Amino acid sequence: MQTLNFEHDISLVSNAFGAFRFPLNFSPYDTDADVVITGVPFDMATSGRAGSRFGPNAIRQISPQLAWEEKRYPWNFSLQDRLKVIDCGDLVYAFGNNQDMVDKLENHTLKLLSKGKICLTLGGDHFITLPLLRAHAKAFGKLSLIHFDAHADTYSNGSSYDHGTMFYHAPKEGLIDVNKSVQIGIRTEFNEKDGFTVIDAIKANDLSVKTISDLIHNTVDNNPCYLTFDIDCLDPAFAPGTGTPVMGGLNSDKVLKILRALKDLNIVGMDVVEVCPCYDHGEITALAAATIALEMLYIKASGQ
């Protein structure tokens, strides 16, 4: 823990420098860390309400609320006993230059992966997942995508930098295998011919967690998986602070249960995106994102 005099801090408000009070390390590549958290303050691909560039900071600031438990409920082990996690701060790029962000994020991620690190990335808008997939596909080959979202993000319209087009481009670039990929919580227009297994929000709200988990497991099998969570998968009642909220989403309890059921999959990379603090209320969206990010870490640690 990186605190004054290295004292153990269980306060709910202090020392929110690194996410969850994990140490900050701005030279992460040659450390002995297992997991590196990176913030990407980018929202220039946003089509609706802007502001997700402030998402990484909001997630970090709320994260002490989750850092005081030695063993995060309902897990029966301490995360720190199984994984060494550091926060390398935010990606630095030329603001206003989308391609510079794309290039630097892909290069940063690929460098971490080449050193055997696991990447947990905090957005930022969902477009950041495309350069992340490019890096992970170079390291692991064609990936399965496990995608929580209100939107399919498979739309062909839009510019080269659009947070609704990543999963249109990713299959065409050979980054993901749509036949081994699942989208959960979708409740806007999508085309079944795109090839993804889609558990739309109506189904996801009606089906049991076990049924959903079984369908995900049967689809992705043992393939390396990239897990991406757009916070607007949650209903706006649970996550109002996002750019394109859609009613009829999943509740936070069900999402956490589904995530925990994925612990035995071969998840090689993870992100949480689209937190927009200026539309949040009482930091509940930031808290939801931080909780989901922490669950992702426990998912990885459970296999250690």
C-alpha positions as CSV (number, residue, x, y, z in Angstrom):
1,M,0.0,0.0,0.0
2,Q,1.3,3.4,-1.0
3,T,0.4,5.7,1.9
4,L,2.1,8.1,4.3
5,N,4.6,6.0,6.4
6,F,3.1,3.0,4.6
7,E,0.4,2.7,7.2
8,H,-2.6,0.4,6.6
9,D,-5.5,2.6,5.7
10,I,-9.1,1.3,6.0
11,S,-10.7,4.8,5.6
12,L,-13.4,5.1,3.0
13,V,-12.2,8.5,1.7
14,S,-8.5,8.8,1.8
15,N,-5.5,7.9,-0.4
16,A,-7.4,7.4,-3.6
17,F,-4.3,7.9,-5.8
18,G,-4.1,4.4,-7.3
19,A,-7.3,2.5,-8.0
20,F,-8.4,0.6,-4.8
21,R,-5.2,2.0,-3.2
22,F,-3.0,-0.2,-5.3
23,P,0.5,1.3,-5.7
24,L,1.0,3.8,-8.4
25,N,3.9,2.9,-10.7
26,F,4.6,4.9,-13.8
27,S,7.1,2.4,-15.2
28,P,5.0,-0.7,-15.2
29,Y,6.6,-2.8,-17.9
30,D,9.5,-4.3,-15.9
31,T,7.8,-4.6,-12.5
32,D,6.8,-7.9,-10.9
33,A,3.1,-6.9,-11.1
34,D,0.6,-9.5,-12.4
35,V,-2.0,-6.9,-13.3
36,V,-1.6,-3.3,-14.5
37,I,-4.6,-0.9,-14.3
38,T,-4.5,1.9,-17.0
39,G,-6.9,4.8,-17.3
40,V,-7.8,6.1,-20.7
41,P,-9.4,9.6,-20.4
42,F,-10.8,9.7,-23.9
43,D,-14.3,10.5,-25.2
44,M,-13.8,12.0,-28.6
45,A,-15.5,9.0,-30.2
46,T,-18.7,9.7,-28.3
47,S,-22.0,10.0,-30.2
48,G,-24.2,11.1,-27.3
49,R,-23.4,12.9,-24.1
50,A,-19.7,13.7,-23.6
51,G,-17.7,13.4,-20.4
52,S,-16.4,9.9,-20.1
53,R,-12.9,11.3,-20.3
54,F,-13.4,11.9,-16.6
55,G,-14.4,8.3,-16.0
56,P,-11.0,6.9,-14.9
57,N,-10.6,9.5,-12.2
58,A,-14.2,9.0,-10.9
59,I,-13.6,5.3,-10.6
60,R,-10.4,5.8,-8.7
61,Q,-11.9,8.4,-6.4
62,I,-14.8,6.1,-5.3
63,S,-12.6,3.0,-5.1
64,P,-11.5,3.4,-1.4
65,Q,-15.2,2.4,-0.6
66,L,-14.2,-1.0,-1.8
67,A,-10.6,-1.2,-0.6
68,W,-11.1,-1.7,3.1
69,E,-12.3,-5.3,3.0
70,E,-9.5,-7.8,3.3
71,K,-11.6,-10.4,1.6
72,R,-14.2,-8.9,-0.8
73,Y,-17.6,-10.3,-0.1
74,P,-18.5,-13.0,-1.2
75,W,-15.0,-14.2,-2.2
76,N,-13.3,-16.3,0.5
77,F,-9.7,-15.1,-0.2
78,S,-7.8,-11.8,-0.1
79,L,-7.0,-10.5,-3.6
80,Q,-3.5,-9.3,-2.5
81,D,-2.6,-12.9,-1.5
82,R,-3.0,-14.1,-5.1
83,L,-2.3,-11.1,-7.4
84,K,0.1,-8.2,-7.4
85,V,-1.8,-5.2,-8.9
86,I,-0.5,-1.8,-9.7
87,D,-2.0,1.3,-11.3
88,C,0.2,3.0,-13.9
89,G,-2.0,6.1,-14.1
90,D,-3.6,7.4,-17.2
91,L,-2.5,7.1,-20.8
92,V,-0.8,10.3,-22.0
93,Y,-1.6,11.2,-25.6
94,A,-2.1,14.3,-27.7
95,F,-5.7,15.5,-26.8
96,G,-7.6,16.1,-30.0
97,N,-5.5,13.6,-31.9
98,N,-7.6,10.4,-32.0
99,Q,-5.1,8.3,-33.9
100,D,-2.4,9.2,-31.4
101,M,-4.5,7.8,-28.6
102,V,-5.2,4.6,-30.7
103,D,-1.5,4.1,-31.4
104,K,-0.3,4.8,-27.9
105,L,-2.9,2.6,-26.2
106,E,-2.2,-0.3,-28.5
107,N,1.6,0.0,-28.1
108,H,1.3,0.4,-24.3
109,T,-0.9,-2.6,-24.0
110,L,1.2,-4.8,-26.3
111,K,4.3,-3.9,-24.3
112,L,2.5,-4.9,-21.1
113,L,1.3,-8.2,-22.6
114,S,4.8,-9.0,-23.9
115,K,6.0,-8.8,-20.3
116,G,3.3,-11.2,-19.2
117,K,1.0,-8.7,-17.5
118,I,-2.8,-8.8,-17.4
119,C,-4.4,-5.5,-18.5
120,L,-7.4,-4.0,-16.8
121,T,-8.3,-0.7,-18.5
122,L,-10.7,2.0,-17.3
123,G,-12.4,4.2,-19.9
124,G,-13.2,6.6,-21.4
125,D,-15.6,5.8,-24.1
126,H,-16.0,2.3,-25.6
127,F,-13.9,3.0,-28.7
128,I,-10.8,2.3,-26.6
129,T,-11.7,-1.4,-26.8
130,L,-10.7,-1.5,-30.5
131,P,-7.0,-0.7,-29.9
132,L,-7.1,-2.9,-26.9
133,L,-8.4,-5.8,-29.0
134,R,-5.7,-5.2,-31.6
135,A,-3.0,-5.6,-28.9
136,H,-4.6,-8.6,-27.3
137,A,-5.1,-10.4,-30.7
138,K,-1.4,-9.9,-31.5
139,A,-0.5,-11.5,-28.2
140,F,-3.1,-14.3,-28.0
141,G,-4.6,-14.8,-31.5
142,K,-8.2,-14.4,-32.5
143,L,-10.3,-13.8,-29.4
144,S,-13.7,-14.5,-28.1
145,L,-15.5,-11.3,-27.0
146,I,-17.7,-11.2,-23.9
147,H,-19.5,-8.0,-24.2
148,F,-21.9,-6.4,-21.7
149,D,-23.7,-3.4,-23.2
150,A,-27.0,-1.8,-24.1
151,H,-25.7,-1.4,-27.7
152,A,-24.3,-4.0,-30.0
153,D,-21.6,-1.5,-31.3
154,T,-21.6,-3.4,-34.6
155,Y,-22.8,-0.4,-36.7
156,S,-21.0,0.3,-40.0
157,N,-22.0,4.0,-40.1
158,G,-20.0,6.6,-38.4
159,S,-16.4,7.8,-38.7
160,S,-13.2,5.7,-38.2
161,Y,-13.4,6.9,-34.5
162,D,-16.9,6.1,-33.3
163,H,-17.8,4.2,-30.1
164,G,-20.6,2.4,-31.9
165,T,-18.4,0.7,-34.5
166,M,-15.7,-1.3,-32.7
167,F,-17.3,-4.7,-33.2
168,Y,-18.1,-4.0,-36.8
169,H,-14.3,-3.4,-37.4
170,A,-12.9,-6.0,-35.0
171,P,-14.2,-9.1,-36.9
172,K,-13.2,-7.6,-40.3
173,E,-9.6,-7.1,-38.9
174,G,-9.6,-10.7,-37.7
175,L,-9.4,-9.7,-34.0
176,I,-12.4,-11.6,-32.7
177,D,-14.4,-14.8,-33.7
178,V,-18.0,-13.7,-33.7
179,N,-19.1,-17.3,-33.6
180,K,-17.4,-17.7,-30.2
181,S,-18.5,-14.3,-28.8
182,V,-21.4,-13.3,-26.7
183,Q,-23.2,-10.0,-26.1
184,I,-25.3,-9.5,-23.0
185,G,-27.8,-6.9,-22.2
186,I,-28.4,-5.5,-25.7
187,R,-31.6,-3.5,-26.0
188,T,-31.1,-1.4,-29.1
189,E,-31.1,-2.4,-32.8
190,F,-28.8,-5.2,-33.8
191,N,-28.5,-7.6,-36.8
192,E,-28.5,-11.3,-36.0
193,K,-26.6,-11.9,-39.2
194,D,-23.6,-10.3,-37.5
195,G,-23.0,-13.8,-36.0
196,F,-22.7,-12.9,-32.3
197,T,-24.7,-14.9,-29.7
198,V,-26.9,-12.2,-28.3
199,I,-28.5,-12.4,-24.9
200,D,-30.6,-9.3,-25.2
201,A,-31.8,-7.5,-22.1
202,I,-35.3,-9.0,-22.2
203,K,-33.8,-12.5,-22.2
204,A,-31.1,-11.6,-19.7
205,N,-33.6,-10.2,-17.2
206,D,-35.8,-13.3,-17.5
207,L,-33.2,-16.1,-17.7
208,S,-31.4,-17.4,-14.6
209,V,-27.8,-16.6,-14.0
210,K,-26.9,-20.3,-14.5
211,T,-28.6,-20.4,-17.9
212,I,-26.8,-17.2,-19.0
213,S,-23.5,-18.6,-17.7
214,D,-23.9,-21.9,-19.4
215,L,-24.7,-20.2,-22.7
216,I,-21.6,-18.0,-22.4
217,H,-19.4,-21.0,-21.5
218,N,-20.8,-23.2,-24.3
219,T,-20.2,-20.3,-26.8
220,V,-16.7,-19.3,-26.0
221,D,-15.4,-22.7,-24.8
222,N,-11.7,-22.6,-24.1
223,N,-10.9,-19.8,-26.4
224,P,-9.0,-16.8,-25.0
225,C,-11.6,-14.2,-24.0
226,Y,-11.6,-10.4,-23.9
227,L,-14.1,-9.1,-21.3
228,T,-15.5,-5.6,-22.0
229,F,-18.2,-4.0,-19.8
230,D,-20.0,-0.8,-21.0
231,I,-21.6,0.6,-17.8
232,D,-24.8,1.3,-19.8
233,C,-25.5,-2.5,-19.7
234,L,-26.9,-1.6,-16.3
235,D,-30.3,0.0,-16.2
236,P,-30.1,3.8,-15.7
237,A,-31.6,3.3,-12.3
238,F,-28.3,1.7,-11.3
239,A,-26.0,3.7,-13.7
240,P,-27.3,7.1,-14.7
241,G,-23.9,8.5,-15.3
242,T,-23.3,7.4,-18.9
243,G,-23.5,9.0,-22.3
244,T,-26.2,6.9,-23.9
245,P,-28.5,5.4,-21.2
246,V,-31.2,3.0,-22.2
247,M,-34.1,1.8,-20.0
248,G,-34.8,-1.8,-19.4
249,G,-31.3,-2.9,-18.5
250,L,-29.9,-5.4,-16.0
251,N,-29.6,-4.7,-12.3
252,S,-26.3,-4.7,-10.5
253,D,-26.9,-7.8,-8.4
254,K,-27.5,-10.0,-11.5
255,V,-24.5,-8.5,-13.4
256,L,-22.2,-9.3,-10.5
257,K,-23.5,-12.9,-10.3
258,I,-23.0,-13.4,-14.0
259,L,-19.5,-12.1,-13.8
260,R,-18.6,-14.4,-10.9
261,A,-19.9,-17.3,-12.9
262,L,-17.2,-16.6,-15.6
263,K,-14.3,-17.2,-13.2
264,D,-13.1,-20.4,-14.9
265,L,-13.0,-19.0,-18.5
266,N,-9.7,-18.1,-20.1
267,I,-10.1,-14.3,-19.8
268,V,-6.9,-12.6,-21.0
269,G,-8.0,-8.9,-21.0
270,M,-10.6,-6.7,-19.4
271,D,-12.0,-3.2,-19.5
272,V,-14.8,-1.1,-17.9
273,V,-16.0,1.9,-20.0
274,E,-18.5,4.8,-20.5
275,V,-18.7,6.2,-17.0
276,C,-19.7,9.8,-17.4
277,P,-19.4,11.5,-14.0
278,C,-21.2,14.8,-14.9
279,Y,-24.4,12.8,-15.3
280,D,-23.9,10.7,-12.3
281,H,-25.9,11.0,-9.0
282,G,-24.3,10.3,-5.6
283,E,-21.4,8.5,-7.5
284,I,-23.5,5.4,-8.0
285,T,-22.3,4.9,-11.5
286,A,-18.7,5.3,-10.6
287,L,-19.3,2.9,-7.7
288,A,-20.9,0.4,-10.0
289,A,-17.9,0.6,-12.4
290,A,-15.4,0.3,-9.6
291,T,-17.2,-2.7,-8.2
292,I,-17.3,-4.4,-11.6
293,A,-13.6,-3.7,-12.1
294,L,-12.8,-5.2,-8.7
295,E,-14.9,-8.3,-9.5
296,M,-12.9,-8.7,-12.7
297,L,-9.7,-8.8,-10.6
298,Y,-11.2,-11.4,-8.3
299,I,-12.2,-13.5,-11.3
300,K,-8.6,-13.6,-12.4
301,A,-7.3,-14.2,-8.9
302,S,-9.7,-17.1,-8.3
303,G,-7.8,-19.1,-10.9
304,Q,-4.4,-18.4,-9.4
